[in-house]
Amino acid sequence: MNSKSQKAKIRNLIIFCTVALLIGWFGVLVDHALPEQEGEESLGMAIWLIFPLITVIILRSFMGDGWKDAGLLPKFKSNGFWYAIALLIFPAVTGITLLLGFGVGWMDFSSFEIKPYFNIFLSLLLVNIVKNIFEESVWRGYLTVKLLQFKLSDLQLYLIIGLVWGLWHAPYYLVFLPEESMMAVLLVDRISFMVLAVINMVIWTVMFTELYRLTLSIWPVILMHAMEDALINHLVIDGYVQISAGAQIWISPICGIIPNLLYLFIGLWLRQKRLSQSKK
């Protein structure tokens, strides 16, 4: 990478990160300025969701980043095993978490109904596959790819991606997310919820980053992310599982310490697999 090319890549990364970190707050201002704009269906939230992708399209199409490294090819033939892993990670960890929570008496499944839950799960899965095409084109298909072109340690990579990805969500957790949905997950104030969510995403970044690096395709990560959105959020927020007060921080499938330790372990296992493959 020559000096001119490196400067252009750094410039584009700064532009992207600036937009990602500020656009949600611009959306909040839009909602405050316009009548009847609040919650998860507002114009401000649409701006927050869409503009990182618009920025990536502009940077790739008109500012020298190009499209060759976007990871858009599915590469099914060489990545069949990793597609299976992508689909199984969140169900496996959630299953372990639910069994453990039930075993220690922290979870109540009396409200769980199999047919309604899985009907909604399947519809949410399809919606979230489409949604995460746009999201993973940004976080793995752009930010991760571009940072990999610099001589960063794996830890630096995880922290930068995780913090930018997590802090992009800050306006969502602090403003857009309905209070009742937040309280269904964790009984804390919004700032504490946001801080915990960002930590959560930094941990998940290890897993998401390594799955991308193993496959060089955004599609396994899209499927993994869609599985998470459809499986876990629906389970907790819609009340199919009740978690004892004070136990959420430990065992919640969304943000609990125990499942996050499992996700970190899986991320590090994926990293080890990547390093082993690179030595062959």
Secondary structure as UniProt FT lines:
FT   HELIX           3..33
FT   TURN            35..36
FT   HELIX           39..41
FT   HELIX           43..62
FT   TURN            68..69
FT   HELIX           76..103
FT   TURN            104..105
FT   STRAND          107..108
FT   TURN            110..111
FT   HELIX           114..138
FT   HELIX           139..144
FT   HELIX           145..147
FT   TURN            148..149
FT   HELIX           154..168
FT   HELIX           170..171
FT   HELIX           172..176
FT   HELIX           179..185
FT   HELIX           190..215
FT   HELIX           219..228
FT   HELIX           229..233
FT   HELIX           234..237
FT   TURN            238..239
FT   STRAND          242..243
FT   TURN            245..247
FT   HELIX           248..251
FT   TURN            253..255
FT   HELIX           257..279
//
